[in-house]
Amino acid sequence: MALPEPYRVKGLILLGTTVFSTTEQLKLNLLKSRDTWCETKVPSDEAMLAGAASFGGPARVGEKVYEKIKQMWIKRYAEPEGYDPAFNCLLNRDGIDDKINVPTLVLHGAEDPVIPAE
């Protein structure tokens, strides 16, 4: 909405994202992560921990919260049918850095392994 009709938007707050398109190196990393996630019907503990790195994993949120997140992920994102729609948003995103024409605040974690803060 901010791109085609900026007069309707006073500003944007972007949380944990980027305005840039996906780099080729990130695409390779994401494809490897996707293959690991989808190699079994229920993602392996290794795949779950790799995905949890985006928020610091069980050490950051505690085992109880982490277990809830794991169950949600299994329900939503198990197998390619669940994983690929969300994955494709990351993999195939267009860069909009030269198109945003409203004030924009970007909030981003300093330790996000998928989208670097810089």
Accessible surface in RSA format (square Angstrom, percent):
REM  Atomic radii and reference values for relative SASA: ProtOr
REM  Chains: A
REM  Algorithm: Lee & Richards
REM  Probe-radius: 1.40
REM  Slices: 20
REM RES _ NUM      All-atoms   Total-Side   Main-Chain    Non-polar    All polar
REM                ABS   REL    ABS   REL    ABS   REL    ABS   REL    ABS   REL
RES MET A   1   141.60  73.3  97.11  64.3  44.49 105.9  68.69  58.4  72.91  96.6
RES ALA A   2    10.68   9.8   7.01  10.8   3.67   8.3   7.01   9.9   3.67   9.7
RES LEU A   3    67.94  37.8  52.24  37.4  15.70  39.5  52.56  36.9  15.38  41.4
RES PRO A   4   102.36  74.6  67.37  61.4  34.99 127.2  78.89  65.1  23.47 145.9
RES GLU A   5    58.84  33.8  58.84  44.5   0.00   0.0  13.34  25.8  45.50  37.1
RES PRO A   6    40.74  29.7  37.09  33.8   3.65  13.3  37.36  30.8   3.37  21.0
RES TYR A   7   171.59  80.1 130.48  74.2  41.11 107.0 120.12  90.3  51.47  63.4
RES ARG A   8   142.53  59.8 107.20  54.6  35.34  84.1  24.90  34.0 117.63  71.3
RES VAL A   9    29.22  19.2  17.82  16.1  11.40  27.5  21.40  18.6   7.83  21.2
RES LYS A  10   200.50  97.8 176.78 108.5  23.72  56.5 127.42 114.7  73.08  77.8
RES GLY A  11    31.38  38.7   0.00   N/A  31.38  38.7  12.50  34.3  18.89  42.3
RES LEU A  12    45.09  25.1  38.83  27.8   6.26  15.7  41.36  29.0   3.74  10.1
RES ILE A  13   123.76  70.4  95.21  70.9  28.55  68.8  95.21  68.6  28.55  77.5
RES LEU A  14    33.01  18.4  31.41  22.5   1.61   4.0  33.01  23.2   0.00   0.0
RES LEU A  15   139.90  77.9 118.49  84.8  21.42  53.8 118.49  83.2  21.42  57.6
RES GLY A  16    33.57  41.4   0.00   N/A  33.57  41.4  16.20  44.4  17.37  38.9
RES THR A  17    46.29  32.9  44.04  44.6   2.25   5.4  22.87  30.7  23.42  35.4
RES THR A  18    30.39  21.6  14.44  14.6  15.95  38.0  12.67  17.0  17.72  26.8
RES VAL A  19    25.26  16.6  23.42  21.2   1.85   4.5  24.37  21.2   0.89   2.4
RES PHE A  20   111.52  55.8 110.88  68.7   0.64   1.7 111.38  67.5   0.14   0.4
RES SER A  21    58.45  49.4  50.79  67.8   7.67  17.7  17.37  37.0  41.09  57.6
RES THR A  22     9.06   6.4   0.28   0.3   8.77  20.9   0.43   0.6   8.62  13.0
RES THR A  23    87.36  62.1  78.93  80.0   8.43  20.1  80.66 108.3   6.70  10.1
RES GLU A  24   123.75  71.0 119.30  90.3   4.46  10.6  66.53 128.7  57.22  46.7
RES GLN A  25   111.27  62.2 107.12  78.3   4.16   9.9  54.04 115.0  57.24  43.4
RES LEU A  26    23.90  13.3  22.36  16.0   1.55   3.9  23.39  16.4   0.51   1.4
RES LYS A  27    60.14  29.3  60.14  36.9   0.00   0.0  18.42  16.6  41.72  44.4
RES LEU A  28   110.71  61.7 105.09  75.2   5.62  14.1 105.54  74.1   5.17  13.9
RES ASN A  29    76.59  52.8  69.65  67.3   6.93  16.7  20.55  49.5  56.04  54.2
RES LEU A  30    14.07   7.8  13.49   9.7   0.58   1.5  13.83   9.7   0.24   0.7
RES LEU A  31    73.49  40.9  73.49  52.6   0.00   0.0  73.49  51.6   0.00   0.0
RES LYS A  32   153.57  74.9 147.92  90.8   5.65  13.4  95.82  86.3  57.75  61.5
RES SER A  33    48.84  41.3  40.40  53.9   8.43  19.4  26.45  56.3  22.39  31.4
RES ARG A  34    46.56  19.6  46.56  23.7   0.00   0.0   6.65   9.1  39.92  24.2
RES ASP A  35    82.81  58.0  76.98  76.6   5.83  13.8  29.83  70.2  52.98  52.8
RES THR A  36    35.62  25.3  34.27  34.7   1.35   3.2  15.13  20.3  20.49  31.0
RES TRP A  37    13.18   5.3  13.18   6.4   0.00   0.0  13.18   7.0   0.00   0.0
RES CYS A  38    20.60  15.6   3.22   3.6  17.38  40.8   3.76   9.5  16.84  18.2
RES GLU A  39   124.38  71.4  84.23  63.7  40.15  95.6  35.63  68.9  88.74  72.5
RES THR A  40    63.64  45.3  55.68  56.4   7.96  19.0  63.36  85.1   0.27   0.4
RES LYS A  41   147.34  71.9 135.48  83.1  11.86  28.2  86.81  78.1  60.53  64.5
RES VAL A  42    76.82  50.6  68.82  62.3   8.00  19.3  68.82  59.8   8.00  21.7
RES PRO A  43     6.28   4.6   0.00   0.0   6.28  22.8   0.00   0.0   6.28  39.1
RES SER A  44    38.00  32.1  28.20  37.6   9.81  22.6  37.13  79.1   0.87   1.2
RES ASP A  45    99.33  69.6  92.90  92.5   6.44  15.2  30.36  71.5  68.97  68.8
RES GLU A  46   125.94  72.3 116.61  88.2   9.33  22.2  45.38  87.8  80.56  65.8
RES ALA A  47     4.20   3.9   1.17   1.8   3.04   6.9   2.66   3.7   1.55   4.1
RES MET A  48     1.91   1.0   1.91   1.3   0.00   0.0   1.91   1.6   0.00   0.0
RES LEU A  49    90.47  50.4  82.95  59.3   7.53  18.9  83.30  58.5   7.18  19.3
RES ALA A  50    62.81  57.7  40.92  63.1  21.89  49.8  50.72  71.4  12.09  32.0
RES GLY A  51    27.64  34.1   0.00   N/A  27.64  34.1  22.60  62.0   5.04  11.3
RES ALA A  52     0.02   0.0   0.02   0.0   0.00   0.0   0.02   0.0   0.00   0.0
RES ALA A  53    48.06  44.2  34.16  52.7  13.90  31.6  40.34  56.8   7.73  20.5
RES SER A  54    56.45  47.7  35.40  47.2  21.05  48.5  20.76  44.2  35.69  50.0
RES PHE A  55    55.89  28.0  42.69  26.4  13.20  34.3  52.20  31.6   3.68  10.5
RES GLY A  56    33.98  41.9   0.00   N/A  33.98  41.9  16.83  46.2  17.15  38.4
RES GLY A  57     5.93   7.3   0.00   N/A   5.93   7.3   5.93  16.3   0.00   0.0
RES PRO A  58    27.49  20.0  23.99  21.9   3.50  12.7  24.27  20.0   3.22  20.0
RES ALA A  59   106.10  97.6  63.94  98.7  42.16  95.9  77.01 108.4  29.10  77.1
RES ARG A  60   155.30  65.2 122.58  62.5  32.72  77.9  46.37  63.4 108.94  66.0
RES VAL A  61    48.37  31.8  28.18  25.5  20.19  48.6  35.88  31.2  12.49  33.9
RES GLY A  62    33.17  40.9   0.00   N/A  33.17  40.9  31.69  87.0   1.48   3.3
RES GLU A  63   123.25  70.8 116.57  88.2   6.68  15.9  65.71 127.1  57.54  47.0
RES LYS A  64   161.90  79.0 150.51  92.3  11.39  27.1 100.63  90.6  61.26  65.3
RES VAL A  65    71.02  46.7  70.99  64.3   0.03   0.1  70.99  61.7   0.03   0.1
RES TYR A  66    11.71   5.5  11.71   6.7   0.00   0.0  10.19   7.7   1.52   1.9
RES GLU A  67    78.43  45.0  78.43  59.3   0.00   0.0  45.15  87.3  33.27  27.2
RES LYS A  68   138.06  67.4 128.88  79.1   9.18  21.9  81.96  73.8  56.10  59.8
RES ILE A  69    35.10  20.0  33.70  25.1   1.40   3.4  35.10  25.3   0.00   0.0
RES LYS A  70    35.64  17.4  35.64  21.9   0.00   0.0   6.03   5.4  29.61  31.5
RES GLN A  71    94.43  52.8  89.55  65.4   4.88  11.6  43.68  93.0  50.76  38.5
RES MET A  72    72.25  37.4  65.59  43.4   6.66  15.9  48.37  41.1  23.89  31.6
RES TRP A  73    33.83  13.6  33.83  16.4   0.00   0.0  21.04  11.2  12.79  20.7
RES ILE A  74    42.94  24.4  39.39  29.3   3.55   8.6  39.39  28.4   3.55   9.6
RES LYS A  75   185.56  90.5 150.59  92.4  34.97  83.3 102.60  92.3  82.96  88.4
RES ARG A  76   138.42  58.1 120.77  61.6  17.66  42.0  37.75  51.6 100.67  61.0
RES TYR A  77    59.25  27.7  59.25  33.7   0.00   0.0  30.35  22.8  28.90  35.6
RES ALA A  78    23.26  21.4  14.18  21.9   9.07  20.6  14.18  20.0   9.07  24.0
RES GLU A  79    60.61  34.8  60.54  45.8   0.06   0.2   3.30   6.4  57.31  46.8
RES PRO A  80    46.06  33.6  45.21  41.2   0.85   3.1  45.38  37.5   0.67   4.2
RES GLU A  81   137.61  79.0 114.11  86.3  23.50  55.9  78.11 151.1  59.50  48.6
RES GLY A  82    19.74  24.3   0.00   N/A  19.74  24.3  13.85  38.0   5.89  13.2
RES TYR A  83    37.63  17.6  36.98  21.0   0.65   1.7  18.41  13.8  19.23  23.7
RES ASP A  84    35.39  24.8  35.39  35.2   0.00   0.0  13.66  32.2  21.73  21.7
RES PRO A  85    84.07  61.3  70.87  64.6  13.20  48.0  79.14  65.3   4.93  30.7
RES ALA A  86    50.43  46.4  37.90  58.5  12.53  28.5  45.40  63.9   5.03  13.3
RES PHE A  87    12.96   6.5   7.94   4.9   5.03  13.1  12.53   7.6   0.43   1.2
RES ASN A  88    63.77  44.0  60.77  58.7   2.99   7.2  16.05  38.6  47.72  46.1
RES CYS A  89    92.04  69.6  76.75  85.6  15.28  35.9  33.61  85.2  58.43  63.0
RES LEU A  90    60.08  33.5  59.90  42.9   0.18   0.5  60.07  42.2   0.01   0.0
RES LEU A  91    22.65  12.6  22.39  16.0   0.26   0.7  22.39  15.7   0.26   0.7
RES ASN A  92    94.98  65.5  71.51  69.1  23.47  56.5  32.67  78.6  62.31  60.2
RES ARG A  93    47.78  20.1  33.18  16.9  14.60  34.8  35.80  48.9  11.98   7.3
RES ASP A  94   115.77  81.1  99.99  99.5  15.78  37.3  23.33  54.9  92.44  92.2
RES GLY A  95    18.98  23.4   0.00   N/A  18.98  23.4   8.03  22.0  10.95  24.5
RES ILE A  96    50.25  28.6  50.25  37.4   0.00   0.0  50.25  36.2   0.00   0.0
RES ASP A  97    76.48  53.6  50.91  50.7  25.56  60.4  10.01  23.5  66.47  66.3
RES ASP A  98   119.77  83.9  80.09  79.7  39.68  93.8  44.77 105.4  75.00  74.8
RES LYS A  99   109.10  53.2  95.85  58.8  13.25  31.5  73.11  65.8  35.99  38.3
RES ILE A 100    40.30  22.9  15.50  11.5  24.80  59.8  16.06  11.6  24.24  65.8
RES ASN A 101    96.86  66.8  63.05  60.9  33.81  81.4  40.85  98.3  56.01  54.1
RES VAL A 102    18.40  12.1   6.62   6.0  11.79  28.4  10.52   9.1   7.88  21.4
RES PRO A 103   101.94  74.3  88.41  80.6  13.53  49.2 100.80  83.2   1.14   7.1
RES THR A 104    52.71  37.5  14.80  15.0  37.91  90.4  16.46  22.1  36.25  54.8
RES LEU A 105    96.81  53.9  93.68  67.0   3.13   7.9  95.78  67.3   1.03   2.8
RES VAL A 106    77.51  51.0  54.75  49.6  22.76  54.9  54.75  47.6  22.76  61.7
RES LEU A 107    82.36  45.9  80.39  57.5   1.97   5.0  82.36  57.8   0.00   0.0
RES HIS A 108    48.27  26.4  13.41   9.3  34.86  89.2  16.06  16.5  32.21  37.5
RES GLY A 109    46.49  57.3   0.00   N/A  46.49  57.3  36.18  99.3  10.31  23.1
RES ALA A 110    95.29  87.6  61.63  95.1  33.66  76.6  62.41  87.9  32.88  87.1
RES GLU A 111   131.55  75.5 108.66  82.2  22.89  54.5  54.33 105.1  77.22  63.1
RES ASP A 112    32.33  22.6  21.36  21.3  10.97  25.9   4.38  10.3  27.95  27.9
RES PRO A 113    79.63  58.0  43.99  40.1  35.64 129.6  55.69  46.0  23.95 148.8
RES VAL A 114    41.98  27.6  40.54  36.7   1.44   3.5  41.52  36.1   0.46   1.3
RES ILE A 115    13.68   7.8  13.68  10.2   0.00   0.0  13.68   9.9   0.00   0.0
RES PRO A 116    75.89  55.3  63.62  58.0  12.27  44.6  67.05  55.4   8.84  55.0
RES ALA A 117    62.20  57.2  30.44  47.0  31.76  72.3  30.80  43.4  31.40  83.2
RES GLU A 118   181.46 104.2 120.53  91.2  60.93 145.1  90.63 175.3  90.83  74.2
END  Absolute sums over single chains surface
CHAIN  1 A     8212.5       6596.8       1615.7       4948.0       3264.5
END  Absolute sums over all chains
TOTAL          8212.5       6596.8       1615.7       4948.0       3264.5
